[in-house]
Amino acid sequence: MGEVKRLLAVDLGAESGRTVLGLFDGDRLAVEEIRRFPNRPVEVGGTLQWDVLRLYADVLDGVRAAGPVESLGVDTWGVDFGLLDRAGHLLGNPVHYRDRRTAGMPDATFRLVPRKEIYERTGIQFIPINTLFQLMALVTSKDPQLEAADRILTMPALLAYWLTGTQADEFTDATTTQCYDPRAGSWATGMLEKLGIPVRIFGDVVHPGTDLGAPLAELALEASRVIAPGTHDTASAVAAVPFESNDAAFISSGTWSLVGIEVREPVINQEALEANLTNEGGVAGTFRLLKNVMGLWLLQECRRAWSVKGADMPYEDLLRLADAAPRFAAVIDPDDERLLRPGDMPALIAQLAAESGQRLPPEPGAIARCILESLALKYRRTIDQLERVSGLTIRTVHVVGGGSNNRLLCQMTADACGRPVVAGPAEATSLGNLLVQAIALNLVSSLEQARELVRRSVALELYEPKSTHEWDIAGHTEQRSWA
């Protein structure tokens, strides 16, 4: 045992943010949540925006509460961004990816550059929330902010800029924008020019582990350095997946479910395009071949809708009711675009079920079970696609993130996929953030050693597949209803 090193992860999600202290003694990495704070969007003038200054102030409070640390790193959700003017001032609040401004933007974009060409250049899954389509919304509306912009910074890069004065996007988050060419290792400037998106706003891209400098003196933070981890939260989460072999898939389960495998090179071909798989940058020279699946946002929105009607529904009660509800009452496509934005989620889910001839009882338990079963079947379909596209035989599924604590969903995933599920760590994003910092500080030698450290530091839970036959039947029903 050596001197205990103190590292700090600033981990910001779509619902909340937190600062997490990592204590590394040379053998194990312990984590301690220092401060948690809400991250609530605000609708102003019909536009859903992030309250980014409030978020930044909460980050500063959380960093100060941690006391002295060797380094800190910031990770956030992907695709959203801020625009800066020539003086480095923010031109407006970053807009939330669930805002309606991207409605119709994919088709408008494909009229200028074909879908296949965009995929060939970027290798990124087509979802309306992508940065590319957000920028196209600004182009088509002739938004004056875009005309005045000197630099675009992704969300983690914006916060790191305010902490250090360094303007630099980090590779793992840059790849999520659908504006970056992973094979060329640079922004996809030719494609951007065809779309009328000003290339001048795109700046330097650094790799995970880059030292961004000391915090600005006026902030009075007790941190020696700010290091870029995998600044996209999924990149950090996957860095902490305790893989023991390369024949395993991961599901980073939270507001979104990111279902994928780790590869050494982007997989950009016709099969990957048809499966709408994405190639996002990872740490230590890896890529994440994955699909974004809607995730536990569906449950979160249902709980919000029930709460508005006066029926608060704690997660524990909801999952108990879901476990007792009839099996396979209805199966929906969790990635239907109508489920992307805030609304009356229980009613929308019932509507989708009815459209495919299924009657979903209105009780919360039945709706919750429908969501969980539909997610598990979507995981099954995605893993089958990953096998076909990659040629890899997937034998194990690792579930990390908050969803790894959802025992019902973990067992459903094992049953639906017909493969053992290894659940944990729940704190994968923070752990991965801290591990990249540890590698940068030469406290850990490699990604492989980092994952070995996770296995030593975290208790994992194994779920073996059980009732696979009924899931096979449900899978055939799902294929007909989602066709």
Protein Blocks (a to p, Z undefined) as FASTA:
>chain_A
ZZddddddddddfkbccddddddehjaccdddfbdcddddddeehiacddfklmmmmmmm
mmmmnopafbdcddddehiacdddfkopafbdcddfkbcklgoklmmmmmmpcfklmmmm
nopacdfklmklmmmmmmmnopaklmmpcbdcdfklmmmmmmnopacddfklmmmnopac
fknopacfklmmmnopafklpccdddehiagbjcdfklopabfbdcdddfbfklmmmmmp
ccfbfkbccddddfbccdddddfbdcddfklmmnopacdddeehiacdddddebjmlmmm
mmmmmmmnopacdfklmmmmmmmpcehkbccdfkbfklmpgcdfklmmmmmmmmnopacd
fbfklmmmmmmmmmmmmmmmmmmmmmmmnopacfbdcdedjklmmmklmmmmmmmnopac
deddfklmmmmmmmmmmmmnopafbfklmmmmmmmmpccdddddfblmlmmmmmmmmmmm
mZZ
